[in-house]
Amino acid sequence: EPYRRQRQMCIRDRWYFVHYAKNKKSVRELFMEKSKNKVGNVLKSVKEHWKNPPEGRYIPYKEILSYSIGGIGVKFVLCTVSYIGLSATSLLAGAALGLKNGDLVKLNLIATVIGMFLGPLRGMIIDNTRNKNGKFRPYLIYAGIPSAVVTTVFAFLPFDSMSYNGKLWSLFITYMMLQLCYPFYDQAYTTLVQVMSPNSTERADVITISTFIYSLAPSVMGFVVPIVAGFAGGLEHINAYRVIMPIFGIGGALLGIFSYAGTKERIIVSKDYSPKVPFFKGIGAGIQNKYQWARSITSWFILLQAGVGNVTTWYFYYGIKDTLGLTTEQQGVLNGTLTTILGAAATPAMLLSPFLIRKIGKRNLFIMYVACSVFCFAGMYVFIEQIWVLFVFIWLRGFFSTFTLITDGAMNADVLDYQQYKTGERLEGLMSQFVGIIGTFVSMGVTYLIQTIIMQNHYGLVNNYDDLYNESFREPLSKGMIALAAVGYVISLIPFITMYTLTEEEHEAHISVLKIRAALEDYATECLSEGELEEAKNIYADAVNELEICRDRIDKVKGKEKRKLKNKMKALQIVINEKDRFNDPKMIKKTEKAKELLSHSVEELYGISEPSMDKYNAANAMSESTKEEIRSKSAALKEASKELDHFHKKAYAYIQARKLLKQLEYYSHWSDIFSSESVEISE
């Protein structure tokens, strides 16, 4: 390693020396010139690929900007919704409405149980969405505006004349109404970027750029909201929310339309792929996904940090007023300023994320985030009495936490691609529902542990929020939350390191296989796009050639380079093994079951006849020249789809068996297809 670094320095110095000899320029001038050229190249690339993506990429810059600007609006809405919470740590529920911690905990448990049924229902709806605008984009319209309207209406309820129970139940009803809307909105926006490109590196880049831009939303709100609240009686008064929610809720929903109007969804599937997944089939597929389990179990331990986020509020809302002797207006201004500075911690982290992902990978970056967070918790605990040192460690925690904004979305997309590689289905909605149900119970337990057992019973936080102005009450409570969070983070490393072993090279191999499969299926149905089959041939041929090169090199390298080469060989083997996909014992058994099923007719198995596509094709071919024609076509498509949807749901196993045997047939012609496009596959 020291030799490698020294060699790199020599190469750099030699470059500067040669250029100095030619141009008579100083090292600083050469460095500035090189930096300027890089900026110029970036601007040139943006101009050239504003509407059409660069070679090897899928998303043009115009689409990235639309997604990012829309994200600002989405985050405005989500931040506004977050004020309405069933927790005493919510200033709106606890301080402004004066609701008791115990009552809120009980309602939160009820809401969590109801949410257990809403989550799978939401997943089934998403996974079975068949809309011309995509799988996720429609919900950016259907769910965003209702979320904003509900929060705004809630803020203007006549709380002054309401009884205690009236306030309590109006909060609960509003919260449950939001549960029907905003999770769709949040998931639609977050998951949209995962289907905008099949390229993992490009997805990570887009997530980084969009996060950098839409992080303006919480930064703006973090600065503006406390200042506005300070002049409206503080965040402990309902009048502040009557200003905040209309501006950031409804305004945000309108801005979020950019992410709907300016983006496209791109999933590597065959042209005849239809997103129809039975509920239990989707749930079962998710149970078998080992990487989904790894990420879920890790997140359950990290839930123990749920109380540590309150430390910022306790010290930099209540604490600064107590420590510095501020007025309510001064408290709002300083709180807004400090919140903005905390928000700024995300900026350098987001700029570093793409570089770190390329350098060490998403998995290692997540491990680094956990380790650094534990370091920050230790600093917060030790320096809890020095408020400004505490602020530094909270800022650092915000810096490291930003990495998860990039890695979580990128890793989740990789896991979904792995799921499609294993099963052939895209399961963005249903796959996580089983572990999500378990996670609901875990979350309920953690909530009860933190809010009832620790905060209320042990430290005495019920509805006595003014006690948080006293250091003797605030400090022990904060230390307890910090210590619990640190324990959760340390334990979370165990399942993640041992179970999440997906490498960047393996993910690239999964994408390559999906491209090959899509090309073969489109070849069989005569729906090939220009260059699609040729790309598949090149992918397979390149994998064969690269594996031979790696085998020749493996005995000549050592250490880190040898490990990297082994990972690459393992990934290349995934692509090469695709040729023998149906020789695998599991696939042989699966095809035998499919043949047995297809030996019976649809009428014998299900008591129904297979509907013709004529009605649907006729509806799909209808004109859309006028508004009346658009309405007529929409109604005709809806009517035609009902019969098809009923058949897909009833005969799902039969359809999948027929598809599998069709795949077996053209995989048996692998050599012919990959050498010539003239071979015909029998129907």
Solvent accessible surface area in square Angstrom, and as a share of the most:
residue,aa,sasa,rsa
1,E,110,0.49
2,P,108,0.68
3,Y,161,0.61
4,R,108,0.39
5,R,145,0.53
6,Q,115,0.51
7,R,135,0.49
8,Q,94,0.42
9,M,104,0.46
10,C,76,0.46
11,I,71,0.36
12,R,125,0.46
13,D,72,0.37
14,R,153,0.56
15,W,82,0.29
16,Y,29,0.11
17,F,142,0.59
18,V,63,0.36
19,H,56,0.25
20,Y,105,0.40
21,A,54,0.42
22,K,154,0.65
23,N,67,0.34
24,K,155,0.66
25,K,68,0.29
26,S,50,0.32
27,V,86,0.49
28,R,173,0.63
29,E,91,0.41
30,L,5,0.03
31,F,112,0.47
32,M,103,0.46
33,E,71,0.32
34,K,88,0.37
35,S,41,0.26
36,K,154,0.65
37,N,82,0.42
38,K,122,0.52
39,V,90,0.51
40,G,36,0.34
41,N,96,0.49
42,V,90,0.52
43,L,117,0.58
44,K,125,0.53
45,S,32,0.21
46,V,45,0.26
47,K,171,0.72
48,E,102,0.46
49,H,45,0.20
50,W,91,0.32
51,K,140,0.59
52,N,104,0.53
53,P,48,0.30
54,P,33,0.21
55,E,177,0.79
56,G,60,0.57
57,R,78,0.29
58,Y,64,0.24
59,I,4,0.02
60,P,13,0.08
61,Y,60,0.23
62,K,96,0.41
63,E,9,0.04
64,I,16,0.08
65,L,71,0.35
66,S,17,0.11
67,Y,4,0.02
68,S,0,0.00
69,I,49,0.25
70,G,0,0.00
71,G,0,0.00
72,I,26,0.13
73,G,0,0.00
74,V,0,0.00
75,K,38,0.16
76,F,27,0.11
77,V,1,0.00
78,L,26,0.13
79,C,36,0.22
80,T,1,0.00
81,V,7,0.04
82,S,82,0.53
83,Y,50,0.19
84,I,5,0.03
85,G,14,0.13
86,L,5,0.02
87,S,18,0.11
88,A,6,0.04
89,T,42,0.24
90,S,19,0.13
91,L,31,0.15
92,L,2,0.01
93,A,1,0.00
94,G,0,0.00
95,A,28,0.22
96,A,23,0.18
97,L,9,0.05
98,G,37,0.36
99,L,0,0.00
100,K,96,0.41
101,N,1,0.01
102,G,21,0.20
103,D,37,0.19
104,L,0,0.00
105,V,5,0.03
106,K,131,0.56
107,L,8,0.04
108,N,25,0.13
109,L,47,0.24
110,I,80,0.41
111,A,6,0.05
112,T,29,0.17
113,V,63,0.36
114,I,66,0.34
115,G,26,0.25
116,M,29,0.13
117,F,146,0.61
118,L,32,0.16
119,G,8,0.08
120,P,12,0.07
121,L,88,0.44
122,R,46,0.17
123,G,1,0.01
124,M,66,0.29
125,I,69,0.35
126,I,1,0.00
127,D,1,0.00
128,N,33,0.17
129,T,18,0.11
130,R,89,0.32
131,N,53,0.27
132,K,175,0.74
133,N,43,0.22
134,G,19,0.18
135,K,15,0.06
136,F,0,0.00
137,R,30,0.11
138,P,4,0.02
139,Y,24,0.09
140,L,2,0.01
141,I,49,0.25
142,Y,135,0.51
143,A,5,0.04
144,G,1,0.01
145,I,69,0.35
146,P,50,0.31
147,S,0,0.00
148,A,1,0.01
149,V,69,0.40
150,V,21,0.12
151,T,0,0.00
152,T,18,0.10
153,V,89,0.51
154,F,2,0.01
155,A,0,0.00
156,F,113,0.47
157,L,46,0.23
158,P,82,0.51
159,F,5,0.02
160,D,134,0.69
161,S,98,0.63
162,M,53,0.24
163,S,74,0.48
164,Y,79,0.30
165,N,92,0.47
166,G,28,0.27
167,K,44,0.19
168,L,13,0.07
169,W,116,0.41
170,S,18,0.11
171,L,0,0.00
172,F,20,0.08
173,I,98,0.50
174,T,11,0.06
175,Y,43,0.17
176,M,26,0.12
177,M,91,0.41
178,L,1,0.00
179,Q,31,0.14
180,L,104,0.52
181,C,24,0.14
182,Y,57,0.22
183,P,20,0.13
184,F,29,0.12
185,Y,0,0.00
186,D,48,0.25
187,Q,46,0.20
188,A,1,0.00
189,Y,4,0.01
190,T,60,0.35
191,T,8,0.05
192,L,0,0.00
193,V,5,0.03
194,Q,3,0.02
195,V,2,0.01
196,M,0,0.00
197,S,1,0.00
198,P,9,0.06
199,N,46,0.23
200,S,11,0.07
201,T,52,0.30
202,E,3,0.01
203,R,2,0.01
204,A,2,0.01
205,D,20,0.10
206,V,1,0.01
207,I,10,0.05
208,T,8,0.05
209,I,69,0.35
210,S,1,0.01
211,T,0,0.00
212,F,82,0.34
213,I,37,0.19
214,Y,30,0.11
215,S,19,0.12
216,L,97,0.48
217,A,0,0.00
218,P,58,0.37
219,S,27,0.17
220,V,60,0.35
221,M,8,0.04
222,G,11,0.10
223,F,86,0.36
224,V,50,0.29
225,V,4,0.03
226,P,8,0.05
227,I,41,0.21
228,V,46,0.26
229,A,1,0.01
230,G,4,0.04
231,F,142,0.59
232,A,25,0.20
233,G,46,0.44
234,G,3,0.03
235,L,16,0.08
236,E,49,0.22
237,H,77,0.34
238,I,11,0.06
239,N,66,0.34
240,A,0,0.00
241,Y,1,0.00
242,R,56,0.20
243,V,64,0.37
244,I,2,0.01
245,M,0,0.00
246,P,38,0.24
247,I,105,0.53
248,F,19,0.08
249,G,0,0.00
250,I,70,0.36
251,G,35,0.34
252,G,0,0.00
253,A,4,0.03
254,L,104,0.52
255,L,55,0.27
256,G,0,0.00
257,I,58,0.30
258,F,104,0.43
259,S,0,0.00
260,Y,49,0.19
261,A,72,0.56
262,G,30,0.29
263,T,4,0.03
264,K,131,0.56
265,E,40,0.18
266,R,55,0.20
267,I,47,0.24
268,I,29,0.15
269,V,44,0.25
270,S,7,0.05
271,K,107,0.45
272,D,88,0.45
273,Y,45,0.17
274,S,35,0.23
275,P,22,0.14
276,K,35,0.15
277,V,4,0.03
278,P,37,0.23
279,F,56,0.23
280,F,166,0.69
281,K,113,0.48
282,G,0,0.00
283,I,18,0.09
284,G,24,0.23
285,A,13,0.10
286,G,1,0.01
287,I,66,0.34
288,Q,152,0.67
289,N,3,0.01
290,K,101,0.43
291,Y,10,0.04
292,Q,13,0.06
293,W,55,0.19
294,A,0,0.00
295,R,43,0.16
296,S,13,0.08
297,I,41,0.21
298,T,2,0.01
299,S,52,0.33
300,W,42,0.15
301,F,67,0.28
302,I,23,0.12
303,L,57,0.29
304,L,27,0.14
305,Q,49,0.22
306,A,64,0.49
307,G,2,0.02
308,V,2,0.01
309,G,42,0.40
310,N,22,0.11
311,V,0,0.00
312,T,38,0.22
313,T,45,0.26
314,W,8,0.03
315,Y,7,0.03
316,F,2,0.01
317,Y,8,0.03
318,Y,4,0.01
319,G,0,0.00
320,I,0,0.00
321,K,54,0.23
322,D,65,0.34
323,T,77,0.45
324,L,76,0.38
325,G,64,0.61
326,L,36,0.18
327,T,72,0.42
328,T,44,0.26
329,E,79,0.35
330,Q,95,0.42
331,Q,2,0.01
332,G,3,0.03
333,V,66,0.38
334,L,45,0.22
335,N,16,0.08
336,G,0,0.00
337,T,50,0.29
338,L,11,0.05
339,T,47,0.28
340,T,44,0.26
341,I,75,0.38
342,L,30,0.15
343,G,28,0.27
344,A,51,0.39
345,A,0,0.00
346,A,16,0.12
347,T,51,0.30
348,P,51,0.32
349,A,0,0.00
350,M,0,0.00
351,L,117,0.58
352,L,76,0.38
353,S,0,0.00
354,P,27,0.17
355,F,118,0.49
356,L,26,0.13
357,I,13,0.07
358,R,132,0.48
359,K,138,0.58
360,I,62,0.31
361,G,9,0.09
362,K,5,0.02
363,R,59,0.21
364,N,70,0.36
365,L,0,0.00
366,F,14,0.06
367,I,39,0.20
368,M,62,0.28
369,Y,13,0.05
370,V,0,0.00
371,A,54,0.41
372,C,30,0.18
373,S,0,0.00
374,V,38,0.22
375,F,121,0.51
376,C,0,0.00
377,F,1,0.01
378,A,53,0.41
379,G,7,0.06
380,M,3,0.01
381,Y,91,0.34
382,V,103,0.59
383,F,78,0.33
384,I,3,0.01
385,E,112,0.50
386,Q,90,0.40
387,I,21,0.10
388,W,118,0.41
389,V,55,0.32
390,L,0,0.00
391,F,20,0.08
392,V,80,0.46
393,F,26,0.11
394,I,11,0.06
395,W,69,0.24
396,L,49,0.24
397,R,41,0.15
398,G,28,0.27
399,F,27,0.11
400,F,32,0.13
401,S,32,0.21
402,T,5,0.03
403,F,2,0.01
404,T,21,0.12
405,L,89,0.45
406,I,0,0.00
407,T,0,0.00
408,D,56,0.29
409,G,10,0.10
410,A,1,0.01
411,M,2,0.01
412,N,40,0.21
413,A,1,0.00
414,D,4,0.02
415,V,0,0.00
416,L,5,0.02
417,D,3,0.01
418,Y,25,0.10
419,Q,5,0.02
420,Q,8,0.04
421,Y,40,0.15
422,K,119,0.51
423,T,58,0.34
424,G,29,0.28
425,E,17,0.08
426,R,10,0.04
427,L,2,0.01
428,E,12,0.05
429,G,0,0.00
430,L,0,0.00
431,M,3,0.01
432,S,40,0.26
433,Q,23,0.10
434,F,71,0.30
435,V,5,0.03
436,G,36,0.35
437,I,51,0.26
438,I,56,0.28
439,G,11,0.10
440,T,25,0.15
441,F,111,0.46
442,V,46,0.26
443,S,39,0.25
444,M,33,0.15
445,G,41,0.39
446,V,17,0.09
447,T,23,0.13
448,Y,97,0.37
449,L,57,0.28
450,I,4,0.02
451,Q,21,0.09
452,T,15,0.09
453,I,78,0.40
454,I,30,0.15
455,M,2,0.01
456,Q,43,0.19
457,N,99,0.51
458,H,132,0.59
459,Y,55,0.21
460,G,31,0.30
461,L,2,0.01
462,V,57,0.33
463,N,70,0.36
464,N,48,0.24
465,Y,21,0.08
466,D,103,0.54
467,D,48,0.25
468,L,3,0.02
469,Y,43,0.16
470,N,76,0.39
471,E,86,0.39
472,S,97,0.63
473,F,39,0.16
474,R,5,0.02
475,E,29,0.13
476,P,59,0.37
477,L,0,0.00
478,S,0,0.00
479,K,56,0.24
480,G,19,0.18
481,M,1,0.01
482,I,1,0.01
483,A,43,0.34
484,L,34,0.17
485,A,0,0.00
486,A,22,0.17
487,V,79,0.46
488,G,0,0.00
489,Y,2,0.01
490,V,80,0.46
491,I,59,0.30
492,S,0,0.00
493,L,38,0.19
494,I,113,0.57
495,P,12,0.08
496,F,2,0.01
497,I,77,0.39
498,T,92,0.54
499,M,67,0.30
500,Y,4,0.01
501,T,67,0.39
502,L,9,0.04
503,T,40,0.23
504,E,57,0.26
505,E,55,0.25
506,E,14,0.06
507,H,2,0.01
508,E,105,0.47
509,A,4,0.03
510,H,7,0.03
511,I,16,0.08
512,S,24,0.16
513,V,0,0.00
514,L,9,0.05
515,K,42,0.18
516,I,0,0.00
517,R,27,0.10
518,A,8,0.06
519,A,1,0.00
520,L,0,0.00
521,E,26,0.12
522,D,0,0.00
523,Y,25,0.09
524,A,12,0.09
525,T,41,0.24
526,E,160,0.72
527,C,53,0.32
528,L,57,0.28
529,S,53,0.34
530,E,183,0.82
531,G,45,0.44
532,E,31,0.14
533,L,4,0.02
534,E,87,0.39
535,E,76,0.34
536,A,1,0.01
537,K,30,0.13
538,N,74,0.38
539,I,32,0.16
540,Y,32,0.12
541,A,48,0.37
542,D,76,0.39
543,A,5,0.04
544,V,54,0.31
545,N,88,0.45
546,E,64,0.29
547,L,7,0.04
548,E,88,0.39
549,I,100,0.51
550,C,5,0.03
551,R,115,0.42
552,D,96,0.50
553,R,95,0.35
554,I,25,0.13
555,D,125,0.65
556,K,162,0.69
557,V,20,0.12
558,K,178,0.75
559,G,44,0.42
560,K,140,0.59
561,E,87,0.39
562,K,63,0.27
563,R,151,0.55
564,K,116,0.49
565,L,12,0.06
566,K,112,0.47
567,N,57,0.29
568,K,78,0.33
569,M,38,0.17
570,K,125,0.53
571,A,7,0.05
572,L,20,0.10
573,Q,59,0.26
574,I,32,0.16
575,V,6,0.04
576,I,29,0.15
577,N,77,0.39
578,E,7,0.03
579,K,81,0.34
580,D,74,0.38
581,R,44,0.16
582,F,19,0.08
583,N,101,0.52
584,D,61,0.32
585,P,103,0.65
586,K,166,0.70
587,M,29,0.13
588,I,78,0.40
589,K,125,0.53
590,K,104,0.44
591,T,10,0.06
592,E,104,0.47
593,K,133,0.56
594,A,6,0.04
595,K,111,0.47
596,E,108,0.48
597,L,44,0.22
598,L,46,0.23
599,S,80,0.51
600,H,76,0.34
601,S,46,0.30
602,V,10,0.06
603,E,91,0.41
604,E,124,0.55
605,L,62,0.31
606,Y,52,0.20
607,G,63,0.61
608,I,41,0.21
609,S,78,0.50
610,E,78,0.35
611,P,22,0.14
612,S,70,0.45
613,M,93,0.42
614,D,104,0.54
615,K,111,0.47
616,Y,48,0.18
617,N,79,0.40
618,A,64,0.50
619,A,6,0.04
620,N,78,0.40
621,A,86,0.66
622,M,71,0.32
623,S,58,0.37
624,E,81,0.37
625,S,95,0.61
626,T,73,0.42
627,K,159,0.67
628,E,104,0.47
629,E,61,0.27
630,I,79,0.40
631,R,144,0.53
632,S,45,0.29
633,K,23,0.10
634,S,67,0.43
635,A,61,0.48
636,A,30,0.24
637,L,42,0.21
638,K,141,0.60
639,E,90,0.40
640,A,3,0.03
641,S,19,0.12
642,K,120,0.51
643,E,96,0.43
644,L,11,0.06
645,D,44,0.23
646,H,107,0.48
647,F,8,0.03
648,H,36,0.16
649,K,161,0.68
650,K,102,0.43
651,A,0,0.00
652,Y,18,0.07
653,A,60,0.46
654,Y,22,0.08
655,I,31,0.16
656,Q,56,0.25
657,A,8,0.06
658,R,95,0.35
659,K,63,0.27
660,L,16,0.08
661,L,37,0.18
662,K,79,0.33
663,Q,15,0.07
664,L,48,0.24
665,E,53,0.24
666,Y,4,0.01
667,Y,12,0.05
668,S,85,0.55
669,H,58,0.26
670,W,10,0.04
671,S,71,0.46
672,D,69,0.36
673,I,0,0.00
674,F,31,0.13
675,S,87,0.56
676,S,46,0.29
677,E,97,0.43
678,S,93,0.60
679,V,37,0.21
680,E,155,0.69
681,I,27,0.14
682,S,74,0.47
683,E,185,0.83
